[in-house]
Amino acid sequence: MNDILEPGMIVRHPGQPDWGLGQVQSKIGSKITVNFEQAGKVVFDGREVTLQPVFDV
């Protein structure tokens, strides 16, 4: 699912709902940087975490 992510897309972290919505800042290979409302900037390894795109914002 992370394959469709692009900068600017809105996502949620399935294991951290309290982080709120996040905006994808960059995606380079499997490294995804997201800026969340409540957690700030977080960098993920997309092979370990599957972020959920949000289309109805």
C-alpha positions in Angstrom: 0.0 0.0 0.0 2.9 2.4 0.6 3.7 2.2 -3.1 0.9 4.6 -3.9 2.1 7.3 -1.4 3.4 10.6 -2.8 4.4 13.9 -1.1 1.3 15.8 -0.1 -0.9 12.8 0.5 -2.7 12.5 3.9 -2.2 9.3 5.9 -2.8 7.7 9.3 -0.5 5.4 11.2 -2.6 2.3 12.0 -0.8 1.7 15.3 -0.8 5.3 16.5 -4.2 6.8 16.1 -3.5 9.5 18.7 -0.9 11.0 16.2 -3.8 12.3 14.1 -3.5 12.9 10.4 -0.1 13.1 8.7 1.1 14.6 5.5 3.7 12.7 3.5 6.7 15.0 3.1 8.9 12.7 1.1 9.3 9.1 -0.1 12.8 7.9 -1.2 12.9 4.1 -1.7 11.3 2.6 1.4 12.1 5.7 3.6 8.9 7.7 4.2 8.9 11.0 6.0 5.5 12.1 7.4 4.5 15.2 9.4 1.8 14.3 11.9 -0.6 16.7 13.7 0.3 15.5 17.2 3.7 13.7 16.7 5.5 16.0 14.3 7.9 14.7 11.7 8.5 11.0 11.8 10.6 8.9 9.4 9.4 5.3 8.6 10.8 2.3 6.9 8.0 1.5 4.6 8.9 -2.2 4.7 8.0 -2.3 8.4 5.0 0.1 8.6 2.0 0.3 6.2 0.5 3.7 6.4 -3.2 4.2 5.6 -4.0 6.8 3.0 -6.9 9.1 3.8 -9.0 10.3 0.9 -12.0 12.0 2.6 -10.4 15.0 4.3 
